[in-house]
Amino acid sequence: MYSKNLYFFLNSYTFGNVFLISIMQLHTFPWQTILDWYLKNGSHFFPWREYDSLALGDRLYRVWISEILLQQTQAQRVIPYFTSIIKTFPSIHTLAKSDYDTFFPYYKGMGYYSRARNILKTAKIVDADFGGVFPSKHARLVSLPGIGEYTARAIRAFGYGETVLAWDTNLEKIFSRFFFGTKNIPLTSKIKAEIESDYINFIKKKKDPKKAVRDINNALMDFGREIDKKTAQEIDWERYPVKMGQWYNTRGSNEKNIKKSRDAFPMPDARIIAILHENHRLYFSENTKKYSPFTIPPAQTRNIRGAVKQYFLQTHGLEVSVRPAHKKWLSSKGEPFLAVNVQVQTGNHTFHTYKKQEAKDIMSTLYNN
């Protein structure tokens, strides 16, 4: 569509201290430069980057497992978990035949324990409904538990070798910086579409398009992690491989780091309302007459989740996963409270069970007092 340059119409406006003119010329992204850098410097040792020697079903399975484990987790930390899971459950069929108690010890320590449950759910669905092979259609992929837009694209790119980009915040940072000189200007859907069009044209020229697709996506991930650091001050500009584009030309001077101010809510002094549930269907309480959540004394620290985990382990012998606080409020007396959702991961309990609506009604009343 655009052979040498991409042009986008941008209305004049001020973004922080960055002023954008009405018409802005965007040079074609240097795909080959990124690819060359990756072939020499990329993290080729990651065990999930083995593609050609595997049958389609096994390749898709390994790509999916790795992408789920890599969510919110550093790649180096994932390696032993990935290796252990693949060794114990070498195919999606063996994983599908497992249960949570058997699988969880191999996942334990990764956090975000709802992911472990979704892994098993998806394994069972793919094994039963798709013959053990992940579907190639995007809509079907995102319908599976725990698979969102990014993971679906990653499965299509790395598993099937489809000419798609696995968009995540890392990739958006790279392209926003290259074209606009700052990660603080978001990419519109139109700009993303033009970038993908340019990318497709680049891939078409390759002798092995599927390999090029995998290499480019891996290259962008590694580049974003290893080279395109969080701030311009951390970047070694002498060794920066992409010596063109707004980011390099300005050496990142247009990017203003927006510091998130800590909210004034006194979290260390807040009483913690712990809502123990099972997949938001069943809710648990020590009260046998009517639902009431668990009330935990103030943590005296901002590590609320750690305090909740310690409470349930010491008081009830339960290992739990804790989500970030979803509600903070002051009572009519000015006392600070915060609410967190909690799920049991290991251990048994005899708490009374309540339906979702009962718990919801009680919590609504509590929030307004």
C-alpha positions as CSV (number, residue, x, y, z in Angstrom):
1,M,0.0,0.0,0.0
2,Y,2.9,2.4,0.9
3,S,6.2,1.3,-0.7
4,K,8.6,3.7,1.0
5,N,6.8,5.8,3.5
6,L,3.7,5.7,5.6
7,Y,1.6,8.8,5.9
8,F,-1.0,9.4,8.6
9,F,-3.3,12.3,9.1
10,L,-3.0,13.6,12.6
11,N,-5.0,16.5,14.0
12,S,-2.8,19.1,15.6
13,Y,-2.8,18.8,19.4
14,T,-0.5,18.8,22.4
15,F,0.4,15.6,24.1
16,G,2.2,16.6,27.3
17,N,5.1,18.7,25.9
18,V,5.1,16.9,22.5
19,F,3.4,18.9,19.7
20,L,2.3,17.0,16.7
21,I,1.9,18.8,13.3
22,S,-1.1,18.2,11.1
23,I,0.6,16.0,8.6
24,M,3.4,13.7,9.8
25,Q,5.6,11.6,7.6
26,L,6.5,8.2,9.1
27,H,9.4,6.3,7.6
28,T,8.9,2.6,6.9
29,F,9.9,0.6,10.0
30,P,13.3,-1.1,9.6
31,W,12.2,-4.7,9.8
32,Q,15.4,-6.1,8.3
33,T,17.5,-4.2,10.8
34,I,15.6,-5.7,13.7
35,L,15.7,-9.1,12.2
36,D,19.5,-8.9,11.6
37,W,20.0,-7.8,15.2
38,Y,17.9,-10.7,16.5
39,L,19.7,-13.3,14.4
40,K,23.0,-12.2,16.0
41,N,21.8,-11.3,19.5
42,G,18.4,-12.8,20.2
43,S,17.5,-15.2,23.0
44,H,17.5,-18.3,20.8
45,F,18.1,-20.6,23.9
46,F,14.5,-20.3,25.2
47,P,13.1,-23.8,25.1
48,W,9.8,-22.7,23.8
49,R,11.5,-21.3,20.6
50,E,11.8,-24.7,19.1
51,Y,9.4,-24.9,16.1
52,D,10.6,-26.8,13.1
53,S,11.2,-30.2,14.7
54,L,7.7,-30.4,16.2
55,A,4.4,-31.7,14.8
56,L,1.8,-29.0,14.5
57,G,-0.2,-30.1,17.6
58,D,2.9,-30.3,19.8
59,R,4.2,-26.9,18.6
60,L,0.9,-25.2,19.3
61,Y,0.8,-26.8,22.7
62,R,4.3,-25.6,23.7
63,V,3.6,-22.1,22.3
64,W,0.4,-21.8,24.3
65,I,1.9,-23.1,27.6
66,S,4.9,-20.7,27.2
67,E,2.7,-17.7,26.4
68,I,0.5,-18.3,29.4
69,L,3.5,-18.7,31.7
70,L,5.2,-15.6,30.3
71,Q,2.2,-13.3,31.2
72,Q,3.5,-10.8,33.9
73,T,6.6,-13.0,34.4
74,Q,10.2,-12.6,33.3
75,A,11.3,-15.1,30.7
76,Q,14.3,-16.4,32.7
77,R,12.0,-17.3,35.6
78,V,9.7,-19.2,33.3
79,I,12.3,-21.6,31.9
80,P,12.3,-24.2,34.8
81,Y,8.5,-24.1,35.0
82,F,8.1,-24.6,31.3
83,T,10.6,-27.4,31.2
84,S,9.1,-29.2,34.1
85,I,5.5,-29.0,32.8
86,I,6.5,-30.2,29.3
87,K,8.5,-33.1,30.7
88,T,5.6,-34.2,33.0
89,F,2.8,-33.4,30.5
90,P,4.4,-33.8,27.1
91,S,1.2,-33.3,25.1
92,I,-2.1,-31.5,25.5
93,H,-3.7,-34.9,25.8
94,T,-1.7,-35.9,28.9
95,L,-2.4,-32.5,30.5
96,A,-6.1,-32.8,29.7
97,K,-6.3,-36.1,31.5
98,S,-4.7,-34.5,34.6
99,D,-6.6,-32.8,37.5
100,Y,-5.8,-29.6,39.4
101,D,-4.1,-31.3,42.4
102,T,-1.8,-33.2,40.1
103,F,-1.0,-30.2,37.9
104,F,-0.7,-27.4,40.5
105,P,2.6,-28.5,42.1
106,Y,4.3,-27.9,38.7
107,Y,2.7,-24.4,38.4
108,K,3.0,-23.4,42.1
109,G,5.2,-20.3,42.6
110,M,4.2,-18.6,39.4
111,G,1.4,-16.6,41.0
112,Y,-1.9,-15.5,39.3
113,Y,-3.3,-18.9,40.2
114,S,-6.4,-18.5,38.1
115,R,-4.1,-19.1,35.2
116,A,-3.5,-22.7,36.4
117,R,-7.2,-23.4,36.4
118,N,-7.6,-21.9,33.0
119,I,-4.7,-24.0,31.6
120,L,-6.5,-27.1,32.6
121,K,-9.9,-25.9,31.3
122,T,-8.4,-25.0,28.0
123,A,-6.4,-28.3,27.7
124,K,-9.6,-30.3,28.2
125,I,-11.6,-28.3,25.7
126,V,-8.9,-28.4,23.0
127,D,-8.4,-32.2,23.6
128,A,-12.1,-33.0,23.5
129,D,-13.4,-30.5,20.9
130,F,-10.5,-29.9,18.6
131,G,-8.7,-33.2,18.5
132,G,-5.8,-31.8,20.6
133,V,-4.9,-29.1,18.1
134,F,-5.6,-25.5,18.8
135,P,-7.9,-23.9,16.3
136,S,-6.4,-21.4,13.8
137,K,-9.4,-19.0,13.8
138,H,-8.9,-16.0,16.0
139,A,-12.5,-16.0,17.3
140,R,-12.3,-19.6,18.4
141,L,-8.9,-19.0,20.1
142,V,-10.2,-16.0,22.2
143,S,-13.2,-18.0,23.3
144,L,-11.0,-20.4,25.2
145,P,-10.4,-19.8,28.9
146,G,-7.4,-17.6,29.6
147,I,-6.7,-16.7,26.0
148,G,-7.0,-13.0,25.1
149,E,-6.1,-11.0,22.0
150,Y,-2.4,-11.1,22.5
151,T,-2.2,-14.9,23.3
152,A,-4.4,-15.7,20.3
153,R,-2.1,-13.7,18.0
154,A,1.0,-15.3,19.5
155,I,-0.5,-18.8,18.9
156,R,-1.2,-17.8,15.3
157,A,2.2,-16.3,14.7
158,F,4.5,-18.8,16.5
159,G,2.3,-21.9,16.2
160,Y,0.9,-21.5,12.7
161,G,3.4,-19.1,11.2
162,E,0.6,-16.7,10.2
163,T,1.6,-13.2,9.2
164,V,0.4,-11.4,12.2
165,L,2.1,-9.3,14.9
166,A,1.6,-10.4,18.5
167,W,0.7,-6.9,19.8
168,D,1.4,-6.2,23.4
169,T,2.6,-3.2,25.4
170,N,6.2,-4.0,24.5
171,L,5.5,-3.8,20.7
172,E,3.4,-0.7,21.1
173,K,6.2,1.0,23.0
174,I,8.7,0.2,20.2
175,F,6.5,1.5,17.3
176,S,5.2,4.6,19.2
177,R,8.8,5.5,20.0
178,F,10.0,4.9,16.4
179,F,7.3,6.9,14.8
180,F,6.5,9.6,17.4
181,G,9.6,9.7,19.7
182,T,7.7,8.7,22.8
183,K,5.8,5.7,24.2
184,N,3.2,8.1,25.6
185,I,1.4,8.5,22.3
186,P,-0.9,5.5,21.8
187,L,-1.2,3.8,18.4
188,T,-4.6,4.0,16.8
189,S,-6.1,1.0,15.2
190,K,-5.5,2.7,11.8
191,I,-1.8,3.1,12.5
192,K,-1.6,-0.5,13.7
193,A,-3.3,-1.6,10.5
194,E,-0.8,0.3,8.4
195,I,2.2,-1.1,10.3
196,E,0.8,-4.6,9.8
197,S,0.4,-3.9,6.1
198,D,4.0,-2.8,5.8
199,Y,5.0,-5.9,7.8
200,I,3.1,-8.3,5.5
201,N,4.8,-6.7,2.5
202,F,8.2,-7.4,4.2
203,I,7.3,-11.0,5.0
204,K,6.1,-11.7,1.4
205,K,9.7,-11.1,0.1
206,K,11.2,-13.8,2.4
207,K,12.1,-17.3,1.1
208,D,10.7,-18.9,4.3
209,P,7.8,-16.6,5.4
210,K,6.8,-18.7,8.4
211,K,10.3,-18.6,9.9
212,A,10.4,-14.9,9.2
213,V,7.1,-14.4,11.0
214,R,8.4,-16.2,14.1
215,D,11.8,-14.4,14.0
216,I,10.3,-10.9,13.6
217,N,7.9,-11.4,16.5
218,N,10.7,-12.9,18.7
219,A,13.0,-10.1,17.6
220,L,10.6,-7.4,18.6
221,M,10.1,-9.0,22.0
222,D,13.8,-9.3,22.7
223,F,14.5,-5.8,21.4
224,G,11.9,-4.3,23.6
225,R,13.2,-6.2,26.6
226,E,17.0,-6.0,26.1
227,I,17.6,-2.8,24.1
228,D,14.6,-0.4,24.2
229,K,14.8,0.1,27.9
230,K,12.2,1.7,30.2
231,T,13.7,5.1,30.0
232,A,15.9,6.9,27.4
233,Q,18.6,7.4,30.1
234,E,19.0,3.6,30.4
235,I,19.7,3.1,26.7
236,D,23.2,2.7,25.2
237,W,22.7,5.0,22.2
238,E,26.1,4.1,20.7
239,R,25.1,0.5,20.4
240,Y,21.4,1.2,19.5
241,P,20.9,-0.8,16.3
242,V,18.0,1.2,14.8
243,K,19.8,4.4,13.8
244,M,16.7,6.1,12.3
245,G,13.2,7.2,13.4
246,Q,12.0,9.8,15.8
247,W,13.1,7.9,18.9
248,Y,16.8,7.6,17.8
249,N,16.9,11.1,16.2
250,T,15.7,12.8,19.4
251,R,17.6,10.3,21.7
252,G,14.3,10.0,23.6
253,S,14.2,13.6,24.7
254,N,10.5,14.0,23.8
255,E,9.5,11.3,26.2
256,K,8.5,12.6,29.6
257,N,8.3,10.0,32.3
258,I,5.0,10.3,34.0
259,K,5.4,9.4,37.6
260,K,2.3,7.8,39.2
261,S,1.6,9.5,42.4
262,R,0.8,7.2,45.3
263,D,-2.8,7.7,46.2
264,A,-3.6,9.4,49.5
265,F,-5.6,6.5,50.8
266,P,-3.9,5.2,54.0
267,M,-3.5,1.5,52.8
268,P,-1.3,0.4,55.7
269,D,-3.9,1.5,58.2
270,A,-7.0,0.1,56.4
271,R,-8.9,-2.9,57.6
272,I,-8.9,-5.5,55.0
273,I,-12.2,-7.1,53.8
274,A,-11.2,-10.5,52.2
275,I,-13.8,-11.9,49.9
276,L,-13.1,-15.7,49.7
277,H,-14.8,-17.3,46.6
278,E,-14.6,-20.0,44.0
279,N,-14.6,-18.6,40.5
280,H,-17.1,-15.9,41.7
281,R,-19.8,-18.6,41.8
282,L,-19.6,-19.7,45.4
283,Y,-18.6,-17.5,48.4
284,F,-17.3,-18.7,51.7
285,S,-17.8,-17.3,55.2
286,E,-17.1,-18.4,58.8
287,N,-20.7,-17.1,59.6
288,T,-23.2,-20.0,59.4
289,K,-26.3,-17.8,59.5
290,K,-25.6,-15.1,56.9
291,Y,-22.8,-14.2,54.6
292,S,-20.0,-12.0,55.9
293,P,-16.6,-11.6,54.5
294,F,-13.3,-12.2,56.4
295,T,-12.1,-9.1,58.2
296,I,-8.4,-8.8,58.7
297,P,-6.5,-6.2,60.8
298,P,-4.6,-3.4,59.1
299,A,-1.4,-4.7,57.4
300,Q,0.8,-1.8,58.6
301,T,2.4,-2.1,55.2
302,R,1.5,-1.5,51.5
303,N,2.0,-5.2,50.9
304,I,-1.7,-6.0,51.4
305,R,-1.7,-9.2,49.3
306,G,1.2,-10.6,51.4
307,A,-0.6,-9.8,54.6
308,V,-3.8,-11.6,53.4
309,K,-1.8,-14.7,52.3
310,Q,-0.1,-14.8,55.7
311,Y,-3.4,-14.5,57.5
312,F,-5.1,-17.4,55.7
313,L,-2.0,-19.6,56.0
314,Q,-1.5,-18.9,59.7
315,T,-5.2,-18.8,60.7
316,H,-6.7,-21.5,58.5
317,G,-3.8,-23.4,57.0
318,L,-4.7,-22.4,53.5
319,E,-2.6,-21.2,50.6
320,V,-4.5,-18.5,48.7
321,S,-4.2,-16.3,45.7
322,V,-5.0,-12.6,46.3
323,R,-6.1,-10.1,43.7
324,P,-5.1,-6.4,44.0
325,A,-7.6,-4.3,46.1
326,H,-10.6,-3.5,43.9
327,K,-12.4,-1.2,46.4
328,K,-11.2,1.4,48.9
329,W,-13.5,3.5,51.0
330,L,-13.9,5.4,54.3
331,S,-16.7,4.4,56.6
332,S,-19.2,6.9,58.0
333,K,-16.8,7.3,61.0
334,G,-13.8,8.0,58.7
335,E,-12.2,4.5,59.1
336,P,-10.3,3.2,56.0
337,F,-11.3,-0.1,54.5
338,L,-10.2,-2.0,51.4
339,A,-11.6,-5.1,49.7
340,V,-9.7,-7.9,48.0
341,N,-10.8,-11.1,46.2
342,V,-9.3,-14.3,47.5
343,Q,-9.3,-17.9,46.2
344,V,-8.0,-21.1,47.9
345,Q,-5.2,-22.8,46.0
346,T,-4.2,-25.6,48.4
347,G,-5.7,-26.8,51.7
348,N,-9.1,-27.8,52.9
349,H,-11.7,-25.8,54.8
350,T,-15.2,-26.2,56.3
351,F,-16.5,-22.6,55.7
352,H,-20.2,-22.1,55.1
353,T,-21.1,-21.7,51.4
354,Y,-23.2,-18.8,50.0
355,K,-24.5,-17.9,46.5
356,K,-23.1,-15.0,44.6
357,Q,-26.2,-12.8,45.0
358,E,-26.2,-13.2,48.8
359,A,-22.6,-12.1,49.0
360,K,-23.1,-9.3,46.5
361,D,-26.0,-7.8,48.6
362,I,-24.0,-7.9,51.8
363,M,-20.9,-6.3,50.2
364,S,-23.1,-3.6,48.6
365,T,-24.4,-2.7,52.1
366,L,-20.9,-2.8,53.6
367,Y,-19.4,-0.5,50.9
368,N,-22.1,2.2,51.7
369,N,-21.7,2.2,55.4
